[in-house]
Amino acid sequence: MSLSFIPLGVGDAFSALHYSSCLAVEAEGQVLLIDCPHPIRKMMREASESSGVHLDVERVSAVALTHLHADHASGLESLAYFSFFVLQRKMELLAHPSVTRRLWEGHLAAGMECLIEQHGAGPNDKHFEDYFTHTPLHLERAVKHGPFEIECRFTYHHVPTTAFRIRAGGRCLGYSADTAFDEGLISWLSEADLVIHETNYGVHTPYEKLAALPEATRAKMRLIHYPDQFDGSGSVIEPLAQGRRYTV
């Protein structure tokens, strides 16, 4: 009944050292992806080798999507195609309607709306519902998916973005997603047993703001989405290691 996770990537959009930030969260044998950058199967394979936990598309029961920036959503096309062609099933997507509103027309349709399914035939029109099922997340209540219960809250970011609290096995994992520093969000996340918080430059959360938080808050916080120049060895908050398995 434990809740665990493996960071498939820990870097930001510009990283030359790490994959883009993404988590594989596991409970009761089910794997929930938090975001889905490209190349998602390669990320899972390398994390499998480093962690000793088998990860591949057939183990992914759903993707919980925080927002549509490419470093968080660019792997959805390949994940859905693999599921459609190889596994012959739809991929479930968990996201707030504000996040999914432009997902098809603004992100996926150009590469997925026409599909030749038989040699010599013409392309068939395809739609979001041919590849995905969508379970909307709500601000007012938790949404259940298998052993997981997921709550969401908007963050301060360029596009609609949600943070998550994910519960399973009597434990709770908090995930900030991309956000500027927000004391209210940190308070909301701090109800979790472990909090994964981003840190970066620009309209993101400065490390110095997190380092100034009370010791009890920092003690159950881990860092993700950090730039290549980030000095993890000197950080007062532990940065996550790509490909390592953690238990909440």
C-alpha positions as CSV (number, residue, x, y, z in Angstrom):
1,M,0.0,0.0,0.0
2,S,3.0,2.3,-0.3
3,L,3.2,5.4,-2.5
4,S,6.5,5.8,-4.4
5,F,7.8,7.8,-7.4
6,I,10.7,7.9,-9.8
7,P,11.8,11.2,-11.4
8,L,12.1,10.4,-15.1
9,G,13.5,13.9,-15.6
10,V,14.5,16.8,-13.3
11,G,15.6,19.5,-15.7
12,D,14.0,22.7,-17.0
13,A,13.1,23.4,-20.7
14,F,16.7,24.4,-21.6
15,S,18.6,21.6,-19.8
16,A,21.5,19.9,-21.6
17,L,22.2,17.6,-18.7
18,H,18.8,16.2,-17.7
19,Y,15.5,15.2,-19.2
20,S,12.5,17.6,-18.7
21,S,10.7,17.3,-15.4
22,C,8.4,14.3,-15.2
23,L,7.4,11.8,-12.5
24,A,6.3,8.2,-12.6
25,V,4.2,7.7,-9.4
26,E,3.4,4.2,-8.4
27,A,0.8,2.7,-6.0
28,E,-0.7,-0.8,-5.9
29,G,1.1,-1.7,-9.1
30,Q,-0.3,1.2,-11.1
31,V,1.8,3.9,-12.6
32,L,0.6,7.5,-13.0
33,L,2.7,9.8,-15.1
34,I,3.0,13.4,-13.9
35,D,3.5,15.3,-17.2
36,C,4.8,13.7,-20.4
37,P,7.8,15.2,-22.2
38,H,9.6,13.6,-25.1
39,P,11.2,11.1,-25.4
40,I,9.0,9.5,-22.8
41,R,9.7,5.8,-23.6
42,K,13.5,6.4,-23.5
43,M,13.1,8.2,-20.2
44,M,11.2,5.3,-18.8
45,R,13.7,2.7,-20.1
46,E,16.7,4.6,-18.6
47,A,14.8,5.1,-15.3
48,S,14.0,1.3,-15.3
49,E,17.7,0.5,-15.6
50,S,18.8,2.9,-12.8
51,S,15.9,2.1,-10.4
52,G,15.3,-1.6,-11.0
53,V,11.6,-0.8,-11.5
54,H,10.1,-1.8,-14.8
55,L,8.5,1.1,-16.6
56,D,6.9,1.3,-20.0
57,V,3.7,2.4,-21.6
58,E,1.8,-0.7,-20.7
59,R,2.2,0.1,-17.0
60,V,1.0,3.6,-17.4
61,S,-2.7,3.8,-16.4
62,A,-3.0,7.6,-17.0
63,V,-1.1,10.9,-17.4
64,A,-1.8,13.8,-15.0
65,L,-1.0,16.9,-17.0
66,T,0.0,20.1,-15.3
67,H,0.1,22.4,-18.4
68,L,0.8,22.5,-22.2
69,H,4.4,23.8,-22.4
70,A,6.4,21.5,-24.6
71,D,8.8,20.5,-21.8
72,H,5.8,19.0,-20.0
73,A,3.6,17.8,-22.8
74,S,5.7,17.1,-25.9
75,G,5.6,13.3,-25.3
76,L,1.8,13.0,-25.4
77,E,1.7,12.3,-29.2
78,S,4.2,9.4,-29.1
79,L,2.7,8.0,-25.9
80,A,-0.8,8.0,-27.4
81,Y,0.4,6.6,-30.8
82,F,2.2,3.7,-29.0
83,S,-0.9,3.0,-26.9
84,F,-3.2,3.2,-30.0
85,F,-1.1,1.1,-32.4
86,V,0.8,-1.3,-30.1
87,L,-1.4,-1.7,-27.0
88,Q,-4.7,-1.0,-28.9
89,R,-6.1,1.1,-26.1
90,K,-6.7,4.7,-25.3
91,M,-4.6,6.6,-22.9
92,E,-6.4,8.2,-20.0
93,L,-5.6,11.9,-19.4
94,L,-6.3,13.6,-16.1
95,A,-6.2,17.4,-16.2
96,H,-8.2,20.5,-15.4
97,P,-10.4,21.6,-18.3
98,S,-8.5,24.9,-18.5
99,V,-5.4,22.8,-19.3
100,T,-7.0,20.6,-21.9
101,R,-9.1,23.3,-23.6
102,R,-6.4,23.9,-26.3
103,L,-4.7,20.5,-26.1
104,W,-6.1,19.1,-29.3
105,E,-6.4,22.1,-31.6
106,G,-3.5,24.0,-30.2
107,H,-1.0,21.1,-29.6
108,L,-1.8,17.6,-31.0
109,A,-4.2,17.9,-34.0
110,A,-1.5,19.0,-36.6
111,G,0.3,15.7,-36.1
112,M,-2.6,13.4,-35.2
113,E,-5.8,14.4,-36.9
114,C,-5.2,12.5,-40.2
115,L,-4.2,8.8,-40.0
116,I,-3.7,6.2,-42.7
117,E,-4.7,3.0,-41.0
118,Q,-4.3,0.6,-44.0
119,H,-1.7,0.6,-46.8
120,G,-3.0,2.1,-50.0
121,A,-6.0,3.8,-48.3
122,G,-6.5,7.5,-47.7
123,P,-6.2,9.1,-44.3
124,N,-9.0,9.0,-41.9
125,D,-10.1,11.9,-39.7
126,K,-9.1,11.4,-36.1
127,H,-10.1,13.3,-33.0
128,F,-9.0,13.6,-29.4
129,E,-11.4,10.9,-28.3
130,D,-9.9,8.3,-30.7
131,Y,-6.6,8.4,-28.7
132,F,-7.5,9.6,-25.2
133,T,-10.1,9.4,-22.5
134,H,-10.3,12.6,-20.4
135,T,-11.1,12.7,-16.7
136,P,-11.5,16.3,-15.7
137,L,-9.8,17.4,-12.5
138,H,-11.6,19.8,-10.1
139,L,-10.5,22.6,-7.8
140,E,-13.2,21.8,-5.3
141,R,-12.8,18.1,-4.8
142,A,-10.5,15.2,-5.3
143,V,-10.8,12.9,-8.4
144,K,-10.1,9.2,-8.0
145,H,-8.2,7.2,-10.5
146,G,-7.4,3.6,-9.5
147,P,-5.6,3.8,-6.1
148,F,-4.9,7.5,-6.6
149,E,-6.9,10.5,-5.4
150,I,-5.8,13.8,-7.1
151,E,-6.5,17.3,-6.0
152,C,-5.4,20.4,-8.0
153,R,-4.8,24.1,-7.5
154,F,-3.9,26.8,-10.1
155,T,-0.3,28.1,-10.0
156,Y,1.0,31.5,-11.2
157,H,2.4,30.7,-14.7
158,H,2.3,31.8,-18.3
159,V,-0.4,29.4,-19.3
160,P,-3.1,27.6,-17.2
161,T,-1.1,25.3,-14.9
162,T,-2.1,23.2,-11.9
163,A,-0.2,21.9,-8.9
164,F,-1.3,18.5,-7.5
165,R,-1.8,16.7,-4.2
166,I,-1.8,12.9,-4.9
167,R,-2.9,10.5,-2.3
168,A,-2.6,6.7,-2.2
169,G,-1.7,4.1,0.4
170,G,-2.4,6.5,3.3
171,R,0.3,8.9,2.0
172,C,0.2,12.2,0.1
173,L,2.6,13.6,-2.4
174,G,2.6,17.3,-3.3
175,Y,3.8,18.6,-6.7
176,S,4.1,22.4,-7.4
177,A,4.4,22.2,-11.2
178,D,5.7,25.4,-12.8
179,T,5.0,28.4,-10.7
180,A,6.3,31.7,-9.3
181,F,6.9,31.8,-5.5
182,D,3.5,31.5,-3.9
183,E,3.2,31.2,-0.1
184,G,-0.5,30.2,-0.4
185,L,0.5,27.3,-2.8
186,I,3.3,26.2,-0.5
187,S,0.8,26.2,2.5
188,W,-1.6,24.1,0.4
189,L,1.2,21.7,-0.7
190,S,2.5,21.4,2.9
191,E,-0.4,19.3,3.9
192,A,1.4,16.5,1.9
193,D,3.9,14.1,3.5
194,L,6.5,15.1,0.8
195,V,6.5,18.1,-1.4
196,I,8.3,18.4,-4.8
197,H,8.8,22.0,-5.7
198,E,10.3,23.6,-8.8
199,T,13.1,26.2,-8.7
200,N,14.3,28.2,-11.6
201,Y,14.9,31.7,-13.1
202,G,12.5,34.2,-14.5
203,V,8.8,33.8,-13.6
204,H,9.6,30.7,-11.6
205,T,10.4,30.1,-7.9
206,P,13.8,31.4,-6.8
207,Y,15.9,29.0,-4.8
208,E,16.5,31.7,-2.2
209,K,12.8,32.0,-1.4
210,L,12.6,28.3,-0.8
211,A,15.8,28.2,1.3
212,A,14.3,30.9,3.6
213,L,11.3,28.8,4.4
214,P,11.0,27.3,8.0
215,E,13.2,24.3,8.5
216,A,10.2,22.0,9.0
217,T,8.8,23.0,5.6
218,R,12.2,22.5,3.9
219,A,12.7,19.1,5.6
220,K,9.9,17.5,3.6
221,M,10.6,19.4,0.4
222,R,12.6,18.2,-2.7
223,L,13.6,20.2,-5.7
224,I,12.9,19.7,-9.4
225,H,12.9,21.7,-12.7
226,Y,16.2,23.2,-11.7
227,P,18.7,24.7,-14.2
228,D,21.9,23.0,-15.2
229,Q,23.9,25.7,-13.2
230,F,22.1,24.8,-10.0
231,D,24.5,23.8,-7.1
232,G,22.8,20.8,-5.7
233,S,25.6,20.0,-3.3
234,G,25.2,23.4,-1.6
235,S,21.4,23.3,-1.4
236,V,19.7,23.3,2.0
237,I,16.8,21.4,0.2
238,E,17.6,18.1,-1.4
239,P,17.3,18.1,-5.2
240,L,15.7,15.1,-6.8
241,A,18.0,12.7,-8.7
242,Q,16.9,11.5,-12.1
243,G,16.1,7.8,-12.2
244,R,16.1,7.2,-8.5
245,R,13.2,5.6,-6.7
246,Y,11.7,7.5,-3.7
247,T,9.1,6.4,-1.2
248,V,6.7,9.0,0.2
